[in-house]
């Protein structure tokens, strides 16, 4: 055998090994964290979303017997809207620091702390007796739950390249949609428990969901994988860490090695300080994302908290159980849209702003139908709510995934943690607007010839602002580029930090954006 034959055999052997590694990379990316395994994040987000949004359903539960939230606590419509909004005030303030703490500590410990806290506060809501107790518990709920949603987005970047996080964020986000539907359906059963052991229906709902939340939060200490370690590295068990249960590793053996090669950047954690945070906050790319999130999350939370109130305005003759049952299909439509659109969004991730804007236009169409279609009592208006639900699905996951794609290459791990928290936290100012100033917070609007016409038009306005921000972001990125700090000035693909970065550059369309060192 001559030298050429030896070189050719070596080349073929190396090509075969690389082919096997690429196949294994595809396989490991679906291990443990895949949607088919009913991931832990899905469960915790389902419960936390249920506990957070139950207060919206409580407004109409057992209303015919005077056991709805406002009647039991002697609340005015303005006090109800104030209680709803106070949650988001604390959420906006504490989202950012909570996510930064999670990036410093063990993610599975911090997530467990969040869910246990949400469960405790949720259980306490069964004991509310007056407006002050509603205000206090909603404030505390906003504090303890802050950082959960952006923390989930940050956590995914520890295991997946940013361009592949959209589908998975969407899968986890379906927990909120199924939660809204299931809670709506199950609340019909809680209404049948009205008066049992001296508790009204919504009190049973708060109590049971809270107890389940506490149990799941404790289980997360064993159930949720911690951040990945380099092959052969052992986790630090000194100090307070020795008292914390060790969770199972997400990847082991060959899968762990492939993950290390594919996402080396995750394992090279750079200590960050105030200057790094300031650079993230001063990055102009952050603020269009905040405006995009502001509009769509404001509409989503508005529909979530006031969906049964809007349906009741459409047809005042409906009972509390009817309202709960009609509330659920809105979120089933949302779920269907996520499952259809997010795999497509990941495949064509450079078109995320177009997919986002199309979904926002669907919401606008639904709001117009809900407001103006037919006379009061027309079922066409209810169809408008279903259309809104379908349009809501792809919007929030696309914003969070796009944030990961832009800020991880530019600022590393702290960029993802800070940007996702700021986008989620500041964007939730839209939730404050829709829960405090609109619907029951705007009494004159309820009594117009088209109930809640002005509130719905305000929501259309903030959706238009979100679409404008997406268009502006797209134009600016085309003009100025992503400016990836992880790319050397040479522009050589070999200078990219790991296999995933090179693959994204060559195979998944990032080259369509102008890159600057």
C-alpha positions as CSV (number, residue, x, y, z in Angstrom):
1,X,0.0,0.0,0.0
2,X,1.5,3.3,-1.1
3,X,1.4,6.7,0.7
4,X,-1.5,7.9,-1.4
5,X,-3.6,4.9,-0.4
6,X,-2.7,5.4,3.3
7,X,-3.7,9.1,3.1
8,X,-7.0,8.3,1.3
9,X,-7.9,5.6,3.9
10,X,-7.1,8.0,6.8
11,X,-9.2,10.7,5.1
12,X,-12.1,8.3,4.6
13,X,-11.9,7.2,8.3
14,X,-11.9,10.7,9.5
15,X,-14.9,11.6,7.3
16,X,-16.7,8.5,8.6
17,X,-16.0,9.6,12.2
18,X,-17.3,13.1,11.5
19,X,-20.4,11.8,9.9
20,X,-21.1,9.6,12.9
21,X,-20.5,12.5,15.2
22,X,-22.9,14.7,13.3
23,X,-25.5,12.0,13.5
24,X,-24.9,11.7,17.2
25,X,-25.1,15.5,17.6
26,X,-28.6,15.4,16.0
27,X,-29.5,12.6,18.4
28,X,-28.1,14.2,21.6
29,X,-30.0,17.4,20.9
30,X,-33.3,15.5,21.3
31,X,-32.2,13.6,24.5
32,X,-33.6,14.3,27.9
33,X,-34.7,17.9,27.0
34,X,-37.0,16.9,24.2
35,X,-40.8,17.7,24.3
36,X,-41.6,14.0,24.0
37,X,-40.3,13.5,27.6
38,X,-42.8,16.0,29.1
39,X,-39.9,18.1,30.4
40,X,-39.7,19.4,33.9
41,X,-39.9,23.0,32.7
42,X,-43.2,22.3,31.0
43,X,-44.7,21.1,34.3
44,X,-43.4,23.9,36.5
45,X,-44.5,26.5,34.0
46,X,-47.9,24.9,33.7
47,X,-48.4,25.2,37.5
48,X,-47.0,28.6,37.9
49,X,-49.1,30.0,35.0
50,X,-52.2,28.4,36.6
51,X,-51.6,30.0,40.0
52,X,-50.8,33.4,38.4
53,X,-53.9,33.5,36.2
54,X,-56.5,31.9,38.5
55,X,-57.4,35.3,39.8
56,X,-58.8,36.1,36.3
57,X,-61.2,33.2,36.4
58,X,-62.2,33.9,40.0
59,X,-63.9,37.1,38.8
60,X,-66.8,35.1,37.3
61,X,-66.8,31.8,39.3
62,X,-70.1,31.2,41.2
63,X,-71.1,34.7,40.4
64,X,-74.8,33.8,40.4
65,X,-74.6,32.8,44.1
66,X,-72.5,35.9,45.0
67,X,-69.3,33.9,45.6
68,X,-67.1,35.4,42.9
69,X,-63.9,37.2,43.8
70,X,-65.3,40.7,43.9
71,X,-68.4,39.8,46.0
72,X,-66.5,37.7,48.6
73,X,-63.7,40.4,49.0
74,X,-66.1,43.3,48.5
75,X,-64.1,44.8,45.7
76,X,-64.9,47.4,43.1
77,X,-63.9,46.7,39.5
78,X,-61.1,49.3,39.9
79,X,-59.8,47.4,42.9
80,X,-59.8,44.1,41.0
81,X,-57.8,45.7,38.1
82,X,-55.4,47.3,40.6
83,X,-54.8,43.9,42.3
84,X,-54.1,42.3,38.9
85,X,-51.7,45.0,37.9
86,X,-49.7,45.0,41.1
87,X,-48.3,41.6,40.3
88,X,-46.7,42.9,37.1
89,X,-45.2,45.9,38.9
90,X,-43.1,43.6,41.1
91,X,-42.5,41.3,38.1
92,X,-41.0,44.1,36.1
93,X,-38.8,45.3,39.0
94,X,-37.5,41.8,40.1
95,X,-37.2,40.0,36.8
96,X,-33.7,41.3,36.0
97,X,-32.0,40.7,39.3
98,X,-33.6,37.3,39.7
99,X,-32.3,36.1,36.3
100,X,-28.8,37.4,37.1
101,X,-28.8,35.5,40.4
102,X,-29.8,32.3,38.6
103,X,-26.8,32.7,36.3
104,X,-24.5,32.9,39.3
105,X,-26.1,30.1,41.3
106,X,-27.3,26.6,40.4
107,X,-30.2,26.9,37.9
108,X,-32.1,24.0,39.3
109,X,-32.0,25.3,42.9
110,X,-33.2,28.8,41.8
111,X,-36.1,27.3,39.7
112,X,-37.1,25.2,42.7
113,X,-37.1,28.3,44.9
114,X,-39.4,30.1,42.5
115,X,-41.9,27.2,42.2
116,X,-42.0,26.6,46.0
117,X,-42.5,30.3,46.6
118,X,-45.3,30.5,44.0
119,X,-47.1,27.5,45.6
120,X,-46.9,29.1,49.1
121,X,-48.3,32.4,47.9
122,X,-51.0,30.7,45.8
123,X,-52.2,28.7,48.8
124,X,-52.4,31.8,50.9
125,X,-54.7,33.4,48.3
126,X,-57.4,31.0,49.5
127,X,-57.4,33.1,52.8
128,X,-58.0,36.5,51.2
129,X,-60.7,38.5,53.0
130,X,-60.3,42.1,51.7
131,X,-58.7,44.3,49.1
132,X,-55.5,44.7,51.1
133,X,-54.9,41.0,51.2
134,X,-55.3,40.8,47.4
135,X,-52.9,43.6,46.9
136,X,-50.3,42.1,49.3
137,X,-50.4,38.6,47.9
138,X,-50.3,39.8,44.3
139,X,-47.2,41.9,45.1
140,X,-45.5,38.9,46.8
141,X,-46.5,36.6,43.9
142,X,-44.8,39.0,41.4
143,X,-41.6,39.0,43.5
144,X,-41.3,35.2,43.9
145,X,-42.2,34.3,40.3
146,X,-39.9,37.0,38.7
147,X,-37.1,35.4,36.7
148,X,-39.0,32.2,35.9
149,X,-39.8,32.8,32.2
150,X,-36.5,34.5,31.2
151,X,-34.7,32.0,33.3
152,X,-36.2,29.2,31.2
153,X,-35.0,31.0,28.0
154,X,-31.5,31.4,29.5
155,X,-31.4,27.8,30.7
156,X,-32.1,26.5,27.2
157,X,-29.0,28.3,25.9
158,X,-26.9,26.1,28.2
159,X,-27.9,23.0,26.2
160,X,-28.8,24.3,22.7
161,X,-27.4,26.8,20.1
162,X,-29.5,30.0,20.2
163,X,-31.0,29.4,16.7
164,X,-32.5,26.1,18.0
165,X,-34.1,27.5,21.1
166,X,-37.3,28.9,19.5
167,X,-39.0,25.6,19.0
168,X,-38.2,24.5,22.6
169,X,-39.3,27.9,24.0
170,X,-42.5,27.4,22.1
171,X,-43.0,23.9,23.5
172,X,-42.5,25.2,27.1
173,X,-44.8,28.2,26.3
174,X,-47.5,25.7,25.4
175,X,-47.7,25.0,29.2
176,X,-49.2,28.5,29.7
177,X,-51.7,27.9,27.0
178,X,-52.7,24.4,28.2
179,X,-52.8,25.8,31.7
180,X,-55.2,28.5,30.7
181,X,-57.4,26.0,28.9
182,X,-57.2,23.3,31.6
183,X,-57.7,25.8,34.4
184,X,-60.7,27.1,32.6
185,X,-62.2,23.6,32.3
186,X,-61.2,22.5,35.8
187,X,-62.6,25.7,37.3
188,X,-66.1,24.4,36.3
189,X,-65.4,21.5,38.8
190,X,-64.2,23.8,41.5
191,X,-67.4,25.8,41.2
192,X,-69.3,22.6,42.0
193,X,-67.3,22.5,45.3
194,X,-68.7,25.9,46.3
195,X,-69.5,25.9,50.0
196,X,-67.7,22.6,50.8
197,X,-66.0,22.9,54.2
198,X,-66.9,26.6,54.3
199,X,-64.8,27.5,51.3
200,X,-66.1,29.0,48.1
201,X,-65.1,27.6,44.7
202,X,-62.2,29.9,43.9
203,X,-60.7,29.4,47.4
204,X,-60.6,25.6,46.7
205,X,-58.9,26.4,43.4
206,X,-56.2,28.6,44.9
207,X,-55.6,26.1,47.8
208,X,-55.2,22.9,45.7
209,X,-53.1,24.5,43.0
210,X,-50.8,26.0,45.6
211,X,-50.3,22.7,47.4
212,X,-49.4,20.9,44.1
213,X,-47.0,23.8,43.3
214,X,-45.1,23.4,46.6
215,X,-44.8,19.6,46.0
216,X,-43.5,20.1,42.4
217,X,-41.0,22.8,43.6
218,X,-39.5,20.4,46.1
219,X,-39.3,17.6,43.6
220,X,-37.4,19.9,41.2
221,X,-34.3,19.7,43.4
222,X,-33.9,16.0,42.2
223,X,-35.8,16.3,38.9
224,X,-34.3,19.3,37.0
225,X,-30.8,18.9,35.5
226,X,-28.2,21.4,36.6
227,X,-25.9,23.2,34.1
228,X,-23.7,20.9,32.1
229,X,-20.1,20.1,33.1
230,X,-17.0,19.4,31.1
231,X,-16.4,15.7,30.5
232,X,-14.6,14.3,33.6
233,X,-15.3,17.4,35.7
234,X,-17.1,16.9,39.1
235,X,-19.6,19.4,40.6
236,X,-18.6,21.6,43.5
237,X,-20.2,20.2,46.7
238,X,-18.6,22.5,49.2
239,X,-20.3,25.0,51.6
240,X,-24.1,25.3,51.2
241,X,-24.0,23.1,48.1
242,X,-23.5,20.0,50.2
243,X,-27.0,20.4,51.6
244,X,-28.6,20.6,48.2
245,X,-29.8,17.3,46.5
246,X,-27.8,16.4,43.4
247,X,-30.0,16.3,40.3
248,X,-29.5,13.9,37.4
249,X,-27.1,15.1,34.6
250,X,-28.8,15.9,31.3
251,X,-26.0,14.4,29.2
252,X,-23.5,11.7,30.0
253,X,-20.7,9.7,28.2
254,X,-20.4,10.3,24.5
255,X,-23.4,12.7,24.5
256,X,-21.6,14.9,27.0
257,X,-18.4,14.9,24.9
258,X,-20.3,15.9,21.7
259,X,-22.1,18.6,23.6
260,X,-18.8,20.0,24.8
261,X,-17.4,20.2,21.3
262,X,-20.6,21.6,19.9
263,X,-21.2,24.3,22.6
264,X,-17.8,25.0,24.0
265,X,-18.8,28.6,24.8
266,X,-21.2,27.3,27.5
267,X,-18.3,25.7,29.4
268,X,-16.0,28.7,29.2
269,X,-17.9,30.9,31.7
270,X,-16.4,34.3,32.0
271,X,-16.9,36.2,35.3
272,X,-19.0,39.3,34.6
273,X,-19.4,42.6,36.4
274,X,-21.3,45.9,36.2
275,X,-19.5,47.0,33.1
276,X,-20.7,43.9,31.2
277,X,-24.3,44.6,32.4
278,X,-24.0,48.2,31.3
279,X,-22.8,47.1,27.8
280,X,-25.9,44.9,27.5
281,X,-28.2,47.6,28.6
282,X,-26.6,50.2,26.2
283,X,-26.9,47.8,23.2
284,X,-29.5,49.4,20.9
285,X,-30.7,45.9,19.8
286,X,-32.3,45.4,23.2
287,X,-35.0,48.1,22.9
288,X,-36.8,47.1,19.8
289,X,-37.1,43.7,21.3
290,X,-38.7,45.2,24.5
291,X,-41.3,47.1,22.4
292,X,-42.1,43.9,20.4
293,X,-42.6,42.0,23.7
294,X,-44.6,45.0,25.2
295,X,-47.4,44.8,22.7
296,X,-47.9,41.0,22.4
297,X,-47.6,40.2,26.0
298,X,-49.9,43.1,26.9
299,X,-52.6,41.6,24.6
300,X,-51.9,38.1,25.9
301,X,-52.2,39.0,29.5
302,X,-55.2,41.2,28.8
303,X,-57.1,38.3,27.2
304,X,-55.9,35.9,29.9
305,X,-57.1,38.0,32.8
306,X,-60.3,39.4,31.2
307,X,-61.2,36.7,28.7
308,X,-64.2,35.5,30.7
309,X,-65.3,39.2,31.2
310,X,-65.1,39.8,27.5
311,X,-67.1,36.7,26.7
312,X,-69.7,37.7,29.3
313,X,-70.0,41.1,27.7
314,X,-70.6,39.4,24.3
315,X,-73.4,37.2,25.8
316,X,-74.6,38.3,29.4
317,X,-76.9,35.3,29.7
318,X,-74.0,32.9,30.1
319,X,-73.4,31.2,33.5
320,X,-70.1,31.1,35.3
321,X,-69.5,27.5,34.2
322,X,-70.4,28.4,30.6
323,X,-67.8,31.2,30.7
324,X,-65.1,28.8,32.0
325,X,-65.8,26.3,29.3
326,X,-65.8,28.9,26.6
327,X,-62.5,30.4,27.9
328,X,-60.5,27.2,27.2
329,X,-60.7,27.0,23.4
330,X,-58.9,30.4,23.1
331,X,-55.7,28.8,24.5
332,X,-56.1,25.6,22.5
333,X,-55.9,27.8,19.4
334,X,-52.8,29.4,20.9
335,X,-51.3,26.0,21.5
336,X,-52.0,24.8,17.9
337,X,-50.3,27.9,16.5
338,X,-47.2,27.3,18.5
339,X,-46.9,23.7,17.5
340,X,-47.3,24.6,13.8
341,X,-45.2,27.8,13.6
342,X,-42.2,27.4,15.9
343,X,-40.5,24.5,14.2
344,X,-40.8,26.5,11.0
345,X,-39.5,29.6,12.8
346,X,-36.3,27.7,13.9
347,X,-35.8,26.3,10.4
348,X,-36.0,29.8,8.9
349,X,-34.8,31.7,12.0
350,X,-33.5,34.6,9.9
351,X,-37.2,35.4,9.1
352,X,-38.3,35.5,12.8
353,X,-39.5,39.2,12.6
354,X,-41.7,38.4,9.6
355,X,-43.3,35.4,11.3
356,X,-43.8,37.6,14.4
357,X,-45.4,40.4,12.5
358,X,-47.7,38.1,10.6
359,X,-48.9,36.6,13.9
360,X,-49.5,40.1,15.4
361,X,-51.6,41.0,12.3
362,X,-53.7,37.9,13.0
363,X,-54.3,39.2,16.5
364,X,-55.4,42.6,15.1
365,X,-57.9,41.0,12.9
366,X,-59.3,39.0,15.8
367,X,-59.6,42.1,17.9
368,X,-61.5,43.9,15.2
369,X,-63.9,41.0,14.8
370,X,-64.4,40.7,18.6
371,X,-65.2,44.4,18.7
372,X,-67.4,45.0,15.7
373,X,-68.7,41.8,14.2
374,X,-72.5,41.6,14.5
375,X,-74.8,42.7,17.4
376,X,-74.2,42.0,21.1
377,X,-74.6,38.3,21.6
378,X,-73.2,37.4,18.2
379,X,-71.0,34.3,18.2
380,X,-68.9,35.9,15.5
381,X,-67.3,38.0,18.3
382,X,-66.3,34.9,20.2
383,X,-64.7,33.6,17.0
384,X,-62.6,36.8,17.1
385,X,-61.3,35.7,20.5
386,X,-60.3,32.4,19.0
387,X,-58.4,34.2,16.2
388,X,-56.6,36.3,18.8
389,X,-55.5,33.2,20.6
390,X,-54.2,31.7,17.4
391,X,-52.2,34.9,16.7
392,X,-50.7,35.0,20.2
393,X,-49.0,31.6,19.9
394,X,-45.9,32.4,17.9
395,X,-45.2,35.9,19.2
396,X,-43.6,35.6,22.6
397,X,-41.4,32.5,21.8
398,X,-40.1,34.2,18.7
399,X,-39.1,37.4,20.6
400,X,-37.3,35.4,23.3
401,X,-35.5,33.1,20.7
402,X,-34.4,36.2,18.7
403,X,-33.1,37.8,21.8
404,X,-30.9,34.6,22.5
405,X,-29.6,34.7,18.9
406,X,-28.6,38.3,19.0
407,X,-27.2,38.6,22.6
408,X,-25.3,35.3,23.1
409,X,-22.9,36.0,20.2
410,X,-22.4,39.6,21.3
411,X,-22.2,39.3,25.1
412,X,-22.0,35.7,26.0
413,X,-23.8,34.1,28.9
414,X,-24.5,37.3,30.8
415,X,-25.9,38.8,27.6
416,X,-28.5,36.1,27.4
417,X,-29.4,36.3,31.1
418,X,-29.6,40.1,31.2
419,X,-31.3,40.6,27.8
420,X,-34.0,37.9,28.3
421,X,-34.8,39.4,31.7
422,X,-34.9,42.9,30.5
423,X,-37.1,42.0,27.5
424,X,-39.4,40.0,29.6
425,X,-39.4,42.4,32.6
426,X,-39.7,45.8,30.8
427,X,-42.0,44.2,28.1
428,X,-44.4,43.3,30.9
429,X,-45.1,47.0,31.3
430,X,-47.7,46.2,28.6
431,X,-49.3,43.8,31.1
432,X,-49.6,46.6,33.6
433,X,-51.3,48.8,30.9
434,X,-53.9,46.1,29.9
435,X,-54.7,44.9,33.4
436,X,-54.9,48.3,35.2
437,X,-56.1,50.8,32.6
438,X,-58.3,48.7,30.3
439,X,-61.5,46.6,30.6
440,X,-62.8,46.6,34.2
441,X,-60.2,49.3,35.0
442,X,-62.1,51.6,32.4
443,X,-65.7,51.5,33.6
444,X,-67.1,53.8,30.9
445,X,-65.7,51.4,28.2
446,X,-67.8,48.5,29.4
447,X,-71.1,50.3,29.0
448,X,-70.6,51.6,25.4
449,X,-72.6,50.3,22.4
450,X,-69.6,48.1,21.6
451,X,-68.4,46.8,25.0
452,X,-64.7,47.3,25.5
453,X,-64.3,48.9,22.1
454,X,-61.8,51.5,23.3
455,X,-59.8,48.8,25.3
456,X,-59.6,46.6,22.2
457,X,-58.5,49.5,20.0
458,X,-55.7,50.4,22.5
459,X,-54.5,46.8,22.2
460,X,-54.5,47.1,18.5
461,X,-52.4,50.2,18.9
462,X,-49.7,48.5,21.0
463,X,-49.7,45.6,18.5
464,X,-49.0,48.1,15.7
465,X,-46.0,49.4,17.8
466,X,-44.7,45.9,18.1
467,X,-44.9,45.3,14.4
468,X,-43.1,48.7,13.8
469,X,-40.4,47.7,16.2
470,X,-39.8,44.3,14.5
471,X,-39.6,46.1,11.1
472,X,-37.1,48.7,12.5
473,X,-35.0,45.9,14.1
474,X,-34.9,44.0,10.8
475,X,-33.8,47.0,8.8
476,X,-31.1,48.0,11.3
477,X,-29.7,44.5,11.5
478,X,-29.5,44.4,7.7
479,X,-27.7,47.7,7.8
480,X,-25.4,47.3,10.7
481,X,-25.2,43.5,11.3
482,X,-25.3,41.4,14.5
483,X,-21.7,42.5,15.2
484,X,-20.7,39.1,16.7
485,X,-18.1,39.6,19.3
486,X,-17.2,35.9,19.1
487,X,-16.0,36.3,15.5
488,X,-12.3,37.2,15.0
489,X,-11.5,40.1,12.8
490,X,-10.1,37.7,10.2
491,X,-13.6,36.5,9.5
492,X,-12.3,32.9,9.3
493,X,-14.9,30.3,10.2
494,X,-12.3,28.5,12.3
495,X,-12.3,31.5,14.6
496,X,-15.8,30.8,15.6
497,X,-16.0,29.4,19.2
498,X,-17.5,26.0,18.6
499,X,-19.1,23.5,16.2
500,X,-22.6,25.0,16.7
501,X,-21.4,28.5,15.8
502,X,-19.8,27.2,12.6
503,X,-22.8,25.2,11.7
504,X,-25.2,28.1,12.2
505,X,-22.9,30.3,10.0
506,X,-22.8,27.8,7.2
507,X,-26.1,25.9,7.3
508,X,-28.8,27.9,9.0
509,X,-28.8,31.3,7.4
510,X,-26.9,33.6,9.8
511,X,-24.7,34.5,6.9
512,X,-27.6,36.5,5.5
513,X,-26.9,39.1,8.2
514,X,-23.8,41.1,7.8
515,X,-21.3,40.1,10.5
516,X,-18.9,42.6,12.0
517,X,-16.0,41.9,14.4
